[in-house]
Amino acid sequence: MIRRNKRILSLTLSMAVFTTMFMSTSFITKAETVSLGANSEITSDASTESAAVATNIALNKSATSSSVTGGNTASLAVDGNAGTRWESAQGSDPQWISIDLGGSYNISGVKLNWETAAAKDYKIQVSTDNKNWIDAYTKTGGTGGVENITFNSTATGRYIRMLGTARTTQYGYSLWEFEVYGTPDGNTVNNVDLGPNVKIFDPSMPSSDIQNTVDSVFSKMETNQFGNERYAFLFKPGSYNVNVNVGFFTSVLGLGKTPDAVNITGAVRCEADWMGGNATCNFWRSVENVAVTPAYSSNNLAPAGTLTWAVSQAAPMRRVHIKGGLSLWDPLGTNYDGAWSSGGFIADSKIDNSITSGSQQQFFTRNSQMGSWNGANWNMVFVGNNGAPTDDNAYPSTPDTVVSQTPDIREKPFLYIDDSGNYQVFVPDLRKNSQGITWANGLGQGTSLPIDQFYIAKPDTSTAESINAALSQGKNIIFTPGVYHLSDAINVTKSNTVILGLGLATLIPDNGTAAMNISDVDGVKVSGILFDAGAKNSPVLLKVGQDGSSADHSANPTSLSDLFFRIGGAAVGNADTSLKINSNNVIGDDFWVWRADHGTGVGWTVNNAKNGVIVNGNNVTLYGLFVEHFKEYQTIWNGNGGKVYFYQSELPYDVPNQASWMSNNGTQNGYASYKVADSVTSHQLFGSGIYSYFRDAVVSENNGIEVPNASGVKVHHACSVYLSGNGEITHVVNNTGNTAKSGNMKQSVTDYPNS
């Protein structure tokens, strides 16, 4: 393990074959794999043809097919319209059409309404996992028309298909309607199939069972920094006594309308024991929508009644109620100087007592309520809070940046259970000039979307093709925990689409494409995703809006929450740029954009990446922007009207020599971390920290920040920090500010320009 080499300025101690996935509106009652396994039995005797009388459970469900002719897609065979049809490619066998019923059913029969081009020989097959198929009915010598088929015994499964092996004509297979009849499987009717790595807890479960489950996961994930495992713990409304230690790639989520609907006495904690108290590698985990009464002391400086959440980047705490205090660091014994931490992000949360930041080098807190805040080191930014520090004028002696109201924000969507016991995804409304939490009086302002409007993606069966097919049908997407290898980009083209990741779901483009493209449309919401570069170079991992986008989205902006980007670390990865924002009015909330400095596939000529973030759109607002170790400019801002509240950046550790790292056509030492284009006339940056650890050579960076000298461009509270190693950051911003180097660790500029 390579530890991130960071030092503390001061310690303020205050103690993937056939695919398509959809979901039914049901819920889980115990912590276990919620889909039927691949080895589940499906049995069916020979069937007879007779009228199937029941509700058509295939109506408007997700359908895919082996091929399509023209615009006659599979979905047209399940739309209830006898005038539209699915049509396969012509002159080729076999062909199939498959339906995802959204849950497990005891299937009693089907009705096939053929067009003239029908199946002569075919099978009706059923599957629990969309991989292993069992014959429920076999037909030879068919002549088409309307076939009402009742199975002699029911077949149990979630997926059903018609597999045609011979045709009645020289053309293809063509179905006006494919109807399916059956009843929900009694063993799974109350389950939502979110895959094996979602553990859903009910307050009626024995506490020991819950504890055993969370402990078992933590034992796998405590040090699993670059593994492929992903987990999400979902707690149904109620009270629990449990001590949850949150490891890598693990999310803890409450399913109530408010955090207080899920009361956990014990802990939902993050510690740094695995690195001797050093929390600078505690990445990729989250907690959301729960209330915690702390009843566990993680260390000698976190007494009973104080929860420890010692994290660094990509570890958000959202919509949480801590009924006590909160410690953001984890000293091991008396090793205070080694208990480093480099966070962090809290939003829409309430902490009844004090928050102690301790060794946190920097931290961003937004729209939260706290008893008080104790501690500061380099760059602490507070936007739209109650109970936080209020003095914005003591900088740099007190490194706080305080903004009383949040100008434009939409909180992250989240999963919950409604009063009828059905799953919904709540999409909060856009708020302007806000202060404090959204849930003081209940769910908050927004829109609830039923789970059947979502395609439930799974890493073992979902592909870029199946996901894009669902998006084209107007479905939203939930990515269940796992790593998704994509043969092509996911393309989000419809306004108001919601993309929600669970358990740090990870998207890897395998063929040098983007992982995701979002069209220049209104109101797309994407959250909870890790974009991980593949070995083949991608020009960009996430692109928001086509190049040249110009539409005004101020009334309904796209919002991006808890999005993380990685180049190398788990394996060799390459991408020119991680995130490119072309659309106007985009709101970003918590990004960590990271070219790996440790792990596998790491080196100056190994994990190649020029820039972390490029913003071309106008009036883009970002909260909590962390960008690190890219080979040229970390962040490039070309649009007007941009605002950034909190910026943290480490320069690349592995620059081999000064000649390899020169900007301005080779005339200036290094690349600024934060570069605002000379053409920009309006831009604001609030609270920034740029750090150097030139490990391999004596290297200088002339400016940490470069901005045009325009009256509408303002930098408020900026610092440069020498962490260790060689070289220096010569100036903070635009040849202003002293040099950060050995012996002069931190340098600050209060305002640029100073007027």
N, C-alpha and C positions, 0 to 999 in steps of 0.2 A: 504494500500500500504506500503510495506517495502522498504524503500530507501536503496540503497547500501551505506554502511558506508565508505565513502572515504574522505580523507582530502587533502588539497592543500598544497604542499610544498612551492610554491611561485606563485604569479600572475604577469605575465609580461603583463601589460595593455598597449596596444598601440592602442587603439580603433580598383458410387457404384452399373438391372436384366439382360438386354441384353446390350451388350456394343460393342463399336468400334467407333472411332472418327477420321475423316480425314478432311482436309480443301481444299477449292477451292482457286484459285488465284485471289481473289477479295478483295475489301476493304470497310471500313465503312465510312459513311458520316455524322453520328451524334452520340451523346453520349446517348446510350440507350442499353438495352439488345438486343444482336444481333442475338439470335436464336428465332425461332418461339416458342411461349409458349406451355405448355402442353395442354392448352385449345383451341388452334387453331383448326378450323374445317377442316376436310377433308371429302369431300362428293364424292360418286361414285355410279352410277346406275349399273344395271346388265350389264355385258360386253359380247361382242361377239368375236369370234375368226376370225382374219383376219391378213394379213401380216402387221407387224409393220415396217415402212420404215423411218429410221432416223439414227443418230449417236448413237452407243451403249455407253451410258453414264456410264455404269457399268464397262467398260473395265479397268482392272488393279486397280480397287478401292479396298478398304479394305473390306474383307468379313470374317464373322465368322459363326459358326454353332453350333447346339446343341450337335453334336458328330462327330467323325471321325473314319473311319476304315483305318488302315495302315497309309500310308503317303498321303492319298487322302484328303487333306485339302480343306477348303472352297475357298481359293484363287485360286485353280485350275479350278474353275467354272467361273472365271472372267478374265482368262489370255489370252483369244482369241485363245486358242489352242484346237481344237476339239478332240485331242488325249489324253487330260488329264481331270480328273474329280474329283468332290467331291463325297464322299461316306459316308453315315451315318452309325451308328451302325446298326447291323442286328436284325430283329425280334422285333422291338420296335417302338411304336407310343406314342405321336407325335414326329416329328423331324422337324427341321427348318434350313434354310440357310438365312443369312441376309447380306445385302450390305449397306455400308455407302457411299452415293454418293458424300460426301464432301461438299455439299451445298444443298439449297432447289431447287427442280425441280417440274415443272408441268409434271407429268408422264403420258404418253399416252398409254403405253403398254409394254409387255415383250415378250421375246422369250425363251422358255425352250427346250433344246435339251437333252432328256432323254437317259440314257443307258437302258438296258433291265429292270433293277430294277428301276421302275418308281413309281410315285404317282398315285394312283387311285382317292383318294379324297384329295383335298388341297385347300388352299386359298392363294391369293396374297394380302399381307397387306402392308400398307404404314404408316409411322409415322414421326412426326416432331421432336420427342425427344428421340426415341429409347425405349420408355416406353409404350406409349399409341398408340395402333394399330387400324387402320380402314380398314375394308375389301374393297379392290378395285375389286376383282374378286374371284368367288367361282366355283370350278370344282368338279363334282361328276362323277364317272364312267370313268375316264381317262384310256387310254391304253398305254401311253408313246409316243415315237417317238419325232418328232419336233412339238411343239405347238407355233404358232404365235398368240398372244393375243393382241387385241386392246380394251382398255376400252371404254365404251360408253361415259364417261366423264372423264376428267383428274382428277388425284388424286395428291395433292400437299404435298410434304414432302421431307425429306432428306434421310430417311431410307426405305428400301423395303425388304420384305422377302417372301419366300415360306414356308408356314406352312403346312406340310403334316400330315394327320390324318389316312390315310389308304393306303396300298401298293399294287402294282400289283403282287408281288412275296413274297416269304417268307424271302427274303433278306432285305436290307435296301432301302434307297433312294439314287439314283446316277444320277448326272447331269453332262453331258459333258460341257455344257455352260448355263449360266444364263445371258441373255442380257436384258438390260433395255433401254427404249426409252422415250425421253421427251425433254423439253427445260427448261433453267434456269427460275426460278420464277422471274418475273419482279420486285417484291418488294424487293428481296434480292440478286439480281445478283451481286451487288457491295459490298456485305458484306462478311467478314470472320467471321465465327461463333466461337468467342473466349469466349463465355459464358457471363453470366449476370454481372460479376464483372469486365469486361474490358470495360472501357469507352473510346471511340475513338472520338477525336475532329477534326473538319475541320475548317480552318480559315474563312470560309463563315458563320459559326454559330455566332449568337449574343454573344458578350462577356458576357452578363448577364446570358445567358443560361449555358455557360461553368462555370462561377463563381458559380452559384447556384449548379451545379453538384458537383464541387470539395468541396464546403463548406458543402454540405450535407454529403458527405463521411467523411470529416474531423470531423464533429460533432459526427460521430459514432466511429471514430478511434483514436481520440486524446488521450484517456486514456485506450484504448482497448488492453492492453498489452498481455492478454492471451486468447483473443477471437478466434473464428473460421473464422471470416470474413477476406477476402483477396481482394485487389483491385489493378488494374493497370490502369493508365491514359496514353493513347497513343495519341500523338499530331502529326497529319499529317503535312507535310511541309507547311510553311507559317508563318505569323506573328500573334501574339496574345497579348491582353492586359488582363492579368489575374494574380491573386494573389493566388498561390497554397500553402496552409499550409499542410505539409506532415505528416500524423499521422502514427500510427503503421500499419504494414503489407500493406503498400501502396507504389507502385512504379510509378515514373513519367518517361516516356520514349518518346523520339522523334523518329519519323519514317523517318527522312531524311537520306541522305547519309553521311552528316556531321552534327555536332551540329549546325552549323550556318544555316542549312536549316530550323530549327525550332526556331524562335525568339520569346521569351516571355519577354515582358516588364511588370514589376511588381515584381514577386518573385516566386521562388520555394524554400520554406524555411522550416526550422525545428526549433521550439522554445521549451522552457521548462516551459512555463507558468503553465502548469498543475501540476508541482512539484515546483513551486515557484522559478524558475530559475535553479533548479538542473536538469542537463541533463544526469545524470549517468544512467538513465533507458530509454533513447531515443534509443531503439534498433529497428531492423527489419523494415527497410524502405530503399529506394534507389532513386537515380536520375541518368539519363543516356541519353546522346546523344541529349542534348538541349543547346541552348544559352539563357542566362538570362541577361537582362539589369535591374539591381536592381533599383526599384522605390518605395520601401517600407522600412521604418525603423522599425526594430523589437524591438529595445531597445535604450536607451540613448547613448550607446557606439557603435552603428552601424548606423552611419549617412546615409543620402540618398546616394545612390551609393554603398552601402555595403550590401551584402546578408548574412543573418544569417543561418548557417547550424550547429546547436548545437547538436551534436550527440555523441553517444558512440559506442559500438561494433555493428557489423552487420548492418551498415548503409552506404554503399559505395556510393561515388560520382565518376562516370566514364564518360569519353568522354564528358565532359561538358565544355562550354565556358562561364565564368562569365565576363561580360563586365563591370567590376567595381572591388570592393574589396570583401573579404570574411571573415566573422567572424565565428569562430568555437566554440563560447560560447554565452550564453544568460543571462547576468546579469539582474535581475528583479529589477528595480529601482536602489538603491544603495547597494543592498545586494550582494556585490561582493564575500564575503567569502562563501556564500551559493550557488553561481552559479557554481557548480562543473560540470565537463564534463570529459568523459573517453573514447575518441575515439581512433582511427578513421582511415579511409582509403580513399585516393584520388588517382586516377590513370588516365593517358591518358587525362588530363584536362588542360585547359588554364585559368588562372585567370589574367586579365589584370593589376590589381593593387595589393595591398598588401593582404596577408593572415595573419590574427591575430589569434593566437592560444589561447590567454587568459588563461583560467583555465584548458585547456586540459592537463591532466596528461601525456599522451603519444599520439603520432600520427605517422602514416606511410603515406608517400607520394612518389609516383613512376611515372616516365616517364611523368612528368607534367611540365608546364611552368607557371611562376608567376612573378609578378613585384617584390615582395620581400616577405620574411617571417619574422614575428615579434612574438616572444614569445617562451618560453621553460620552462618546469618544470622537468620532470623526464627522459623521453626517447623519443626523436624525431628522426626519422630515415628517411633519404632522399636517394632514389636510382634512378639514371638515370634522374635527373631533370635539368631544366634550370631556373635560377633565384632564386633557393633555397640557403640556407646556404652552404658554401663551406669549412668551417674550421672543419676538423675532428680531430684536435689535441688539442682543448681546453677542451675536456672532462676531468673531470666531471663538471668543473665550468660552462661550457655551455654544456648541455646534448644532444648534436647533434652527430649523426652518419651519415657520408656522404660517399656514394659510387657513383662515377661519372657515371658509366654505369651499366645497367641491363644486367646480363650475358645471361640469357635465359628467354624469356617470350612470351606467346601467349595471346593477349587480349581476353576478353570475347566475344563470339558471340552475335549478336544483330539483332533484327527485323527491317526492313526498307521497304520503297516502292520504286520500281524502276521507270525508266522513262516511262514505259508503264502502270503504275498504279497498278502493281502486287506486292504482298508481296514476299520478299526474306528474308532469314536469312544469314547474312554475317559472315563468319568464318575467322578471321584474321590469317595471316601466323605467323609462329614462327619467332621471331626476336632474334638476338644474339648481345650482346655488344651494346645495344641501349641506346639512350638518347633522351628525348623529346617525343612529341605526335606523333600519327600515322596518323592523318588526316589533316596535314598541307597542303597537295596537293590533297585533295579529300578523297574518301572512304578509301583509304589505300590498302596495299597489302593483298590479301586473295581471298577467293572463295565465291560466292553467291549461295545459295541453294534455289530453288523455294519452295513455301509453300506446294505444293502437294507432296513433299518428306517427309513431316512431318505428323505424327499421332497427332491430337489435342486431348489431354487428358482433361477430365472434371471430377471434383470430384464426381458428382452425378451419373455418368454412367460408367466411366472407372474403371477397376479392374486390379489387377496384371496380371490376365489371358489375358485380352484384350491388355494390354500394351505389355506384352511379345510376344503375337501373332504378333503385329505390328513390334516389334523389329526383330523377326525371319524372317519377310518378307523384312528386310532391311530398314525399315522406321526409321527416326529420331523422336524425341518426343518433343512436346511443352506441358508443363503442364500449363494449364490456372489457374488463381487464385482459391485457395481453399485448403481444407484439404482432403487428400487421405488416406483412411484406406485400408491397404493392407493385404490380406490373405496370401500372399507369397512374396518372394523377387522379385524385378524387376531385370532381368538378361540381362546385356548388353554384347553381345558376339561378335559383329562384329566391325572391325576396322573402325575408322573415324566416328562413331556414334556421333550425336549431341543431347544432352539433355538440353533443355532450359526451365527454370521456369520463369513464369510471376507472379508478385505480391506476392513474397515470398511463392510460392506454397509449401505445407507441406506434407511430406510423413511419415505415421505412420505405422509401422509393428505391426499387432494385434496378431500374433501367435508366437512370439518369434524368428522370422527369422531376417535376415538382411532386411533393406529397399531396398538396391540396392547392387548388385554384378557386378563388371566390370571384364571381362576376361583380361588375360595378352596379350592384342592386341595393335596395334598401334593407336595413334591419337584420342582416345575418348575425347570428350569435354562435361563436365557437369558443369552447372552454374545455379545460382539463385534458389537454393533449400534449404529448411529447413528440416532437418532430425530430427524427433521428436520421442523419445522412447515411446513404448507402455508399458502397465502395465505388460505384460509378458516379462520376461527378454530376451533380444537379446544378443548373443555373440558379435555382432558388428552391427552398423547401416549402414555404407558404407565400403565395402571392395573393394580395387582396386588391381586386380591381385590375382590369386589363391596363396595359401601358397606354398612357394618354387619357385615362379616365377623367371625366370632368363634371359628372352629375353632382347636384347639390343633395346631400343626404342629411342635412342638419335637423330635419324633423324626425328622422328615423335612422340614426346612424348604425353602421355595423359595429358590434362590440366584441372584443376579444379578451378573454379572461383566463388567467392561469395557463398560459401557453409557454412551453419550454422547448428549447432547440439544442441539439447536441451534434457536434462534429467530432467523431472519434470517441475513444474512451471504452466503449463496449466492443468495438471493432473498427477497422479502418473506415473512415467516412470522409466524403468530399462534397462540398457545395460552395459555389462562389459566394452566395448570399443566403442567409437563413430566412429572413423575413423582409419582404418588400411590400410596402403599402402604397398603392397608387390611388385608391379611392379617397375622396374627400370626407372629412368629418368623422373618421374612424376614431373609436375610443378603445384604448388598450389598457388593461388592468392586470399587472403582474406578469412580466416577461423575464425569463432568464435565458439568454442567448449565449451559448458556451462552445467555444472551440476547446476541446479537452486539453488540459495540461498534464493529465496523468491517466493511467489505464492502458488499454490495448490500442494499437493503431495511432500512436501519438508521436509527432516529430515535425520539424519545420517543413520537410518535404513529404510528409506522410499524410496527415490530416489537413488537407489544403482548404483554406477558406479565406477569402479576401475581406469580406465585410459581414458584420452581424446583422445590422438593420439599415435599410434604406427607405426613407419616407419621401415620396413624391407628391402625395396628396396634400391639399390645403386644409387648414383648420383641424388637424389631427391632434388629439390629446392623449398622452400616455402617462399612466401612474405606475410607479414602481418598475423602472427599466434597468435591468442588469445585463450588461454586455461585456464579454471577456475573451481575451487572448487571440483575437483575429489578426491576420497578418498585415492588414492595411488599416484603413479607418474602421473603428469599431461601429460607429453610427454615422450615417450621412443623412442630412436633412435638406431636401430640395424644395419642399412646399412652404408656402406662406401660412402664417397664423398658427404655427405649431406651438404646443405647450407641453412641457415635460415636468412632472412633479416627482422628483427623486431620480437620480442617475448614479449608478455604481459601475465602475469598470476597472478591471485589471488589464494592463497591457500584456502582450505576449511574453512569456518567460523565455522562449527558445529562439529569440533572434540570434543568428549566428555571428553577425558582425554589422557594423554601422552601414557599410556599403549596401547591404541587403535590405536596409530599412530606411529609405530616403523618400520624401514626398516632394511635391512641387517640382517635378521633372528633375529630381536628384539634387535640388539646391537646398533642401531643409532637412535637418535631422529628424528622423522618425515621422510617424503619422499621428496626428491628433486623434485622441479617442473619440471626441465629439466634434464633428465637422458640419457646420451650417454653411450652405453654398453661398457664394458671393452675391448671387442674384436675389437672395431672400431679403425682404424688407421688414418682416414682422416675425418675431419668435421670442419665446420666453422659456428659460430653464431655471427651475427652482430646486436648489439643494443637490449638489453633485460632488462625488469623490472619485478621483482617478488615481490608481495605484501602480507602482512599478516594482517588479522583481526581475531584473534582467540577469538571468541565471548563467547564461553561457558566454557572454561577451560584455565588454564595456560599451554601453550604448546610451545615447541621449535622445530624448524626445523634446523638441523645442517647445511645444505647447500641448498641454492636456486638452484644451478646448480652443477651437478656432471658429470665430463667428464674424460676419461682416460688420463693419462699422456703420450701422444704420440706426436711426433714432428709434425704430420700432423693435430693435433686437436687444434683449436684456438677459443678463446672466446674474442670478441672485444666489449668493452663498455657494462658492465653489472652492474645493481644496484638492491639492495634490499630495500624495503620501508615498514616501520611499519605504517599501516593506523590508527589503534586504537585497543582497546581491551587488550588482555593478551599476555604474552609470547614474542617470538622473532624469528627472522631469525639470527642464530648465525654467519654464514659466507655467503659470496656472492657466491663463487665457490671454491670447493675443499679445504675447511679449510682456504681459503684466503679471506681477506676482513673483516671489522669490523662488529659488531653486530648491526642490525637494531631493535630498541626497543623503548619504551617510553623514550623520551628525546634525542634519537639519531635516528631520523626518517629515514634518507636515508643514505645508505652506497654504495660505488661504487668500482669497479675494472676496470681499463682502459683496461688492456690486461691480459689474462691468456693463457699460461704462460707469465710472464713478460719478454719477450725477442723478 
